[in-house]
Structures are given as C-alpha cells and as structure tokens.
Amino acid sequence: MNAFSSLMDGFGTALTPVNLLWAAVGVLLGTAIGVLPGIGPAMAVALLLPVTYGLEPTGAFIMFAGIYYGAMFGGSTTSILLNTPGESAAVVAAIEGNPMARAGRGAQALAAAAIGHFAGGVIGTVLLVALAPEVADLAVDIGAPDYFAIMVLAFIAVTSVLGSSRIRGLASLLIGLTLGLVGLDQMTGQERLTFGSLQLADGIDVVIVAVGLFAIGEALWVAAHLRRTSGQAIPVGRPWLGRQDVRRTWKSWLRGPLIGFPFGAIPAGGAEIPTFLSYVTEKRLSRHKDEWGKGAIEGVAGPEAASSASAAGTLVSMLTLGLPTTAVAAVMLAAFQQYGIQPGPLLFERESELVWGLIASLFVGMVLLLALNLPLAPLWAKLLRVPRPYLYAGILFFAAVGAYAVGGEAIDLVILLLIGLLGFGMRRYGLPVLPAVIGVILGPGAEQQLRRALQISDGSVKGLVDTPFSVSVYAVVALIVLWPLLRKLARGLLRSRRSVTG
C-alpha cells in the first residue's frame, strides 16, 4: 500500500504541465533518433545529456525515460520496414517484421510493435513498482556460472530454431563469436584478431555488425537480384490490425513482459537475450508454424513486448543497487551523479519525489508513445512506396552515417562494407543472420563469465554447474538439443504401437 500511495504522489509530479511537456519531447526525440541506424537510445541520451544541464533533476529524468522508450520503438521501425535495426534490441523485430513489410503488411507489423511496447512497458513498470526489492535481492545472488548458463541457453535456443538446418545456425553463430573476439582480451589485455590495427583494439561495435549484416547485406542482395525482378514499390496495405491479428497477438503481448522484465533486472541483462528467447517461445507455441520466417505477427508482438518490459527491469538494479545493466542505464547513472545523486538502497528515501515521479512518467510515456505511433504507423509504412533502387540507396547512406557516428572513425565504414559483404555471402549460402549477431552481442560476455567461473573454481569444470539455477538452465538446454531426437523416438514408438494394435 505504501508503494501505491508513493506512486500516486509520483503521478502528481509527472502530470504537471512542464513534466508532461518534457515526457512528450523525450518520446518525440527518442523515436526520431531511434529511426536512424546506429544511433540507439544510449547514444541519444548521451547526446542530449548536456542539454539538460539547466533543467531540474525530475524533469531531466522524465525526458530521459521518454527518449529511452521512444528510441527503442524507433529502432524497431527501421528494423521492420527496412531490415535495418536501429539498435541491438531491435534485431529480432526484423526476422518476422521485415517479411511482413515486404508482403504489404508493414503497418500491421508496426501496430503490433507499438501495442507490444505499450503492453510490455505498462506490465514491466507495474512489476517494477511491486517487485523491485525482491528482484534486486535475486540479482545479488546470481553469479558467473548462472550468467554463462543463460548465455548458452540463448545461443542454443536461437540456433536451433533459425535457418534451414542446425549446422547452418551453428556456423552463423561461430562467425559471430569470431567477430566478437576482435579487440583486446578483457582479462589479460592481449590483442586478438586486430591485425596490428589500433582502431580494432576496442573491438567491432555491435551496431556496425548488425547494420552491416542486415542493412548492407540486404541492400547488396536486393541489388544483385534487381535485374531479374522489377523494382516495384511495395504496397502498404490496410493500416490497422484486424480481428484475426489481435486474436493471434494478445497472448504474445502478455507473455513477452514475463520474459523481458527479469532479464532486464538482473546484472548483465538487457533486452537482447529476452527478445531472442521470446521469439523462440512464440515459435514453439505458435499454431501457424508454416508462417515463421515469412512474416508471423507473433514474432513481432512477443519480442517487442519483452524488449519494452526489459527497459523497465533495467531500472530495478540501477535505482536500488546503483548497478547499470545496459548502456542506457550507465548513461542515466552518470546523469544521476551529475546532479549529485547516488542511486542505491537509500535513494527511495532520500529522493522519493524524483524516483516516484520518474516511475510514474514511464506510464505517461507509454501512453504518449502509443498515441503518437499508432496513427503514424501507416505514414511510416509509406516508406515502402519508395522504389527499391532509391530506397536501398537511402538505406546505404543512413547506414554509413550511423556506422560513422558510432566511433567517428573512417575505418568503421570499411568494416561496415566488409561485414555487409559477409552478410551478402551468408544470404547466398543460406546461413541465418541472427545467430551471428547474437554471437557478437553475447560472445564477449559469455567468455568473461566462463573464465570468471573457472577462476573461482580453480579451473574445475564443476564450477559451471555448482548452483541450482545453472543446473536448471542446462536441463532446459539439454531438452532443446535432444527434443528433435525425443520427438522422433516418440513418433516411432507411437507408429509401432499402432501397427501392433492394428
């Protein structure tokens, strides 16, 4: 009851005209910036940090929250329409969203994403209010073996459901893990795969990899086939979700937050793992398995809801422990320190008005985001009316601008082109792109957690399975790996039993 009354006080703060204005400005700026490939929410908040020096803290953080959610949805927009993720959390949206857009259902995909963001944000924020202390306690108890087990689950789950074969999925994952090795070893400082280049010492940014594999690879693939097919504009289709679409997506909108929020709240969490796992879950539960890979709307709704809920989950560790679990949370932590405020267990007591105003503004931002982007979905989808030669020329331009904005180095453009050629080759030989992106995103973290767990156990492999949580996760991994064999055995037994009884 105390949390509820505090939240009501927070709404009193968030709903003042000035703070409503900052929330609206944040959502608009975040959406506009998120549409640009390579400029995700973390960079958006970092770029706008100096602008808020003259604002009082509550208004500044309310605007930051609007930018965060707006940029996440903006990244999904280009991911769905142009197969160009604006940030790593939007990668999964391209798998089913872009085929929907190419089939003339881009507006429906955007509407499913917008409602998914709304549902995930609202449910995630409710869980933030109700469960913040408990989730924070759980996060403290999770160790390196548990993190590594979660990442192995993400690797196996995604490679087992994507592509025409598991071999191709694992090959794609290996490519991503190799790209993730580029740079300095995080624990020893040893150079790996840098070829003597100082610019590669910091590794290859995941945004460059995602934009290269998705956007550049797709543009090159389309260019290679334009001579065989006409470059006609793609029809937009009707602008709203039909009754059948809603019937197929409402469960996905509710399941996504239950996956996204816990992963956002634990250290080393974020939106990447839960969006991958949400996609796998929706594919397993779907009754329309023939549509997957061709534009299944559940594959947009579930991961987008998980992504938005994970954004609320990241605030749990940051506000209660002062522990940022994503790049955006790290920038917001720097913003707190800029105002002389230290997040931690005492923050809710010392800065009650600011914290509860921020949490209440998340609800306000969700409503503003839905009100802004549902009507704009048909307008965004009209991007697809642009003839493909011009459309993909624009994609190449904005992809290059986004890649250059990541580090401001000319070599980033060379790397972008090389990775784009790699993406073209993967499409040519039927390798799914997503496992490679997963390998780049999670590979370095998985390596670090593996080595940390082995150090704690003095090199014993038993140290990887010395917690009930890690054992449970590996049991799920074993089930995923063995499921095709078990299903085949079960079918064989069933047929033999039928033949005997027949």
N, C-alpha and C positions, 0 to 999 in steps of 0.2 A: 504494500500500500504506500510505503514511503517513496518507492521508485515512481509509482504512478503520480503521486502528488508533485514530485520533483519534475516529472515530465510535463505536467500541466503548467507548472511555472515556466518551463522551458518554451512551451508554445506561446506563453505570454511574451517572452523575449523574441522568439523567432518571427512572430506575426506582426511586429511593429512595422510601419511602412518602410523605414530605412532598411531594416534587415531583410524584408521581403524583396526590396529592390536589389540588394546585394546577392540574394539567392537567385533571382531571375538573371542578373548579369552573369553570375557564375555558370548557370546552366547554358546560357546562350554562347558564352565564350568557350566553354568546355566542348560543346557539340561542334562548334565551328572549327576549333583547333583539332579535335579528335578525328575529323574527317580527313585531315592531311596525313598521309602515310609517314610514319617515323616520328611524328610529334604526338606522343601519348600524354596521358594525364599527368605523369610525373614531371615531364618537361613543361607542360602547360602551367602547373602550379609553381614550378621553379622560375619560369619566365615572368610570372605575374607577382612573385613574392615582393620585389621592390616596390610595386605599385601600391601595395597595402601599407607601406610604412606610416602613412598619415591616418590610417583607419584605426578605430578602437578594436581590441582583440576579437570581441564577439562577432562583429560584422565581417572582419577579415576571414575568420574560420568558417563562417556561414558561406561566404563566397567560395572559399577553397573546396568545401563539400560539394557545392553546385558544379564547380569545374571538374571535380573527380568523376561524378556520375555522368555529367554531360559528355566528357571526353571518352568515357567507356562506351557510351552509346554511339558517339561519332565514329569511333574506331570500328564498331560493328557495321555501321552504314556502308563504309567503303569496302569492308570485308565481304558483305553480302552482295553489293551491286557490282563491284569492280574486281573482286577476288584479291583485294589489296588490304591486308589488316593494318589498321592504324596503330595497334599495339598488340603485345603478345597475347593478352587475354581474349582478343577478338579473332584469333586464328581459327578456332573451332567453328565459329559462325560461318566461315567461308565454305566449309565442307558440304553442307546442305543448302545454305542460303544462296550461294552463287549459282548452283544449278537451278534453283527456284527462279532466280532473276533471269537467267538465260531462257527459261521456259515461259517468260512473261508474267511471273508471279512475284516480282521484286517488291511490290507494295505490300503484299501479304506477308512476305518474309520480314520486312521492316516493321510491320504492325505487330507480328508475333514477337519480334525482338523488343519492341517498345513496351508491350504489355509484360513480357518476361522481366525486363529491367524493373518495371514498376512493382510487380509481384515479389521479385527477389529482394528489392530494396526495402519494401514495407515489412515483409516477413523477417528479413535479416535484422532490421532495426528493432523490431519487436523483441527478437531473441537477444539483441544487444542489451536492451533495457532489462530483460528478465534474467539473463544467464551470464552477464559479464563476469561477476566474481567467480562462478563455478568454472567457466571455460578458462579463465586465467589460471586457476589452480591446476586444471588439467594440463594446460600448456607447459607449466613449470616442470611437470613430472615426465614429459616426453623427452627422450634422449636421442642420441645419434643413431642407435640401431633402429629405432622406430621411424625416424626420418628416412633412412635408407630403404626400409621396407616399403614405405609409402611410395617412394620414387620408383622402386622396382615394380610395384603394382601398376603405376601409371605407364611405365614402359611396356609391360606385358599386355595390359588391357588394351591399349590403343593399337599396338602392332598386331594383335590377334583378331581385330575386327575390321581393319582397313586393308584395302588393296585386294588384288586377286589371289594372293597366297600369303601365308605367314612368312615364307622365305623372303619375298619382296619387302614385306613390312619390316623384318629384321634387318635387311640390307639397308633400307632407308634410315632406320634407327642408327645403324653403325655409321653412316655418313654424318648424321647429326652429332653423334658422340665424338667423332673425329674433329669436326669443326669446333666443338666445344673445348677441345684440348688446346687449341691455338692460344698462345699467350704465356704468361708466367705461371708456374706452379704456385698455387695459393699457399702451400705449406713450406716449400723449400726455396722458392724464388727462381727455380731452374727454367730456362727458356724451352718452350716446346712448339715445334712447327711454325716458328716465326721466320725462318729462312734469313736470319740476320736483320730483319726489319724492325726498327724501334717502334714504328706505328702499330705493329701487330703485338707488341708486348702486353697491351691491355686486353688482347683477345678481339674477337669479332662480335660486335654488338648484335644481340638477338633480333633487334628491329631490322637491321640490314639483312640478316639471314632470312627473316620472314618476308620482307618486302622483295628481296631478290628471288626467292623460291616461288612465291605466289605471284607477285605482280610482274616482274621482269620475265620469269619463266612462262607465265600465261601469255604475256604480250608477244613474246617470240614464237610461242606455239601457234597463236592465232595468226601472226604474220606469215608463218610457214604454210598455213592452210588457206589463206585468203584467196590464193589463185585458183583453188579448187572449188571454193564456195563463195557466194556473193556476200559482200559486206553490208547486208541489210541491217537496219536498226531493229533492236529487239522490242516487241510490243510491251507496253506497261501492264496491261490487264486491268481488271477491276480493282479499285483502291482499298477495299475493306475485307476483313476476314469473314468468310461465310460460316454458316452454322456447322458444317462438317469440319472446318478448320478449328473452330473453337472446341468442338467435341474431342478432337484429337490432341489439343494442346493444353487443356486446362490442368490435367494431371501432371504434365511436364512442368508447368509453371509452379506447381506446388512441390514437386519432388526436387527441382533444382536448388532451391534455397536450403533444403535439408542437407544437401551435399556441399554446397558452397560455403555456408556460414562456418562450420567447424574448421575447414581448411584455411579460411581467411583468418581465423582467430589464433591458430597455432603458429609459433615461430617457424620461419622458413615456409610459410604457407603462401597465400596469394591466390590469384584467380586462375592460374594456368592448370594446375592439377585438377581442381574440381570441375572445370569446364570439360576437360578430357574425360573424366570419369562420368560426368553427367551424360555426355554423348554416348559413351559405351552402355550406360544403364538404359537410356532411352532406346537404343538399338536392340538391346536384349529383350526389352518389354514390348516392343512395337509389334502390332499385328500386320503392319504393311512393310515387311522386310524387303520386298522387291523394289521399294521406292528409295531405299537408302543408297546414297551416293548419286542419286538422280534428283534429289530435292524433297526429302522428307521434312515436313514442317516441325515435327517434334525435335529434330536435330538442331533447330534454331532456338525453339522456345526453352527447352531444358537448360542447355549450356548458358544462354543469356541470363536466365533467372539465377543460375548458380554463380555466374560472374558478378552480378549485382549484389547478391547476398554476401559473397566473399568480401566485397568492399566494405560492407557494414562490419563483417567479422574482423577485418584488419584494425578497426578502431578499438576493439576489445583489448588487445595486447598493448597497443600504443597508449591508450588512456589509463589503463590500470597498472601496467608494468613499465611504461616508458620504452617499450620494445617494438620498433617498427618491423613489420613483416613484409612490406613491399616498398618499392621505390617512392611511391606517393606518400606512404606513412613516414618514411625517412625525411622527406621534404617538409611534411607537416610538423614533424618533431622539431626540425630546425626552426620552423616558424614559431612554434611554442617557445623555444629557447630565445628567439629574437625578442619576444615580449617579456622575457624574464620569468617564464612559467615552465615548471618541470613536471611533465606527466609522471604519474606513479600512483601508488595506493592512496595517497593523501589528496590527489587532485580533486576528487569529487567533493571533498570537504572544503578545500581552500578556494577553489574556483567553481563553485556549484552553478552559478548563473551561466558562466561561459560553457561548461560541459553540457548541461541540460539544454541550453539554447542551441548548441551545435547538434545534439542528438535530435531535438525537435525539428531542426532545419532539414534534417535528412528526409523526414516525412514530407515537408513542404517541397523540397527539391524534387522528390519523386513525382508529386502531383504536377509540378511545373514541367518536368521532363515529358511526362505522358501527354499533357495538354499541348505542349509545343510540337512533339514529334509525331503523334498520331495524325494530325491534319497535314503535316509536312511529308508523310510517307509517300503519297503519290507524286509530290513535287520532286523528292529525292530520286524516286524511281524513274523520272523522266530523263535522268542522265543516260539511261539505256537507249533513249531515242537517238542519241548522237551516233552517226555512222561509225562503225567499228574502227576504221583506219584513224579517224580523228580521236575517237575515244581512247584507243590504246596509245596513241601519241601523247595525249594528255596524261595518261597513267604513267608512262615512262618519265615525263617531265616532273610530275609531282613526286614520283618515287625517288628520282635523283635528288630533288630538293630536300625531301625528308631524310634520305640517307646522309646527305652532306650536313644537314642540321644536327645530326646525332653527335658528330665529333668535330666538324669543321675542317676535315682533312680531305685533300683530293684523292688520297689512296682509297678512301671509303667508296668513291664512285667506281674505281677499278674493281674493288672487292665485290661491289653490288653487281657489276656486269658479269664477273666470273661466276658468282653464285646463281645469277639469272641463267647463264648457260648451263650450269649444273641442273637447275630446275627444268630447263627445256629437255635435257638428256633424260631426267627421271620420268618426265611425261612420255618421252619417246619409247622407253623400255618398260612402262607400266609400273614404276615404283611410286607408291603413295608419298605425298609431300609431307603430310603432317608428322609422321614419326621422326623425320629428320629435324623438324622444328622443335619437337619435344626433346630430342637428344641435345640440341644446343641449349635449350632453356634449363633443363633439369640435370644434364650431364655433369657440369662442374660441381653443382651442389651435391649430387649423388656421390661423386668421387670424394668430396671433402668429408661427407658424413660417414662413408665407408672407412676411410683412413682414420678418422677420429674414433670410430667404434673399435677398430682393430688396435689402435694405440691404447685405448682404455683397457682392453682385454689382453694386452701384451702379445698381440699377434694371433691370438686364438680365434678360429672361425666361430667358435661357440658364442663369442661376444656379440655376434649378429642376431642371435636368437635367444638372448637371455632375458627377455621381457615378455609378459603375456600378450602385449599389444603387437609386438613384432611377429610372434608366433601366429597370432590370429590373421595378420595380414598375409604372411607367407602361405597360410592354409587357403586363403582366397586366391592367391597367385597359382597355387597348385591346382585348384579347381578349374581356373580359367584355362590353364595349359592342358589339363587332362580331359576337359569337357568334351571335345570332339571324339576322343577315343572312347570315353564312357558312353556317350550317346550312341556311337556305332555299335558298341558291345550290347547296349540295352536293346537296340533295334534288332540285332542278330538273335538275341535270346527270345525276343518277342515273336520274331518270324518262326524260329524253331519250335516254339511252344504252340503257335498256330498250326504249323504243319503236323505236329504230333496229334493235337486235338482234332485236326481235320481228317 
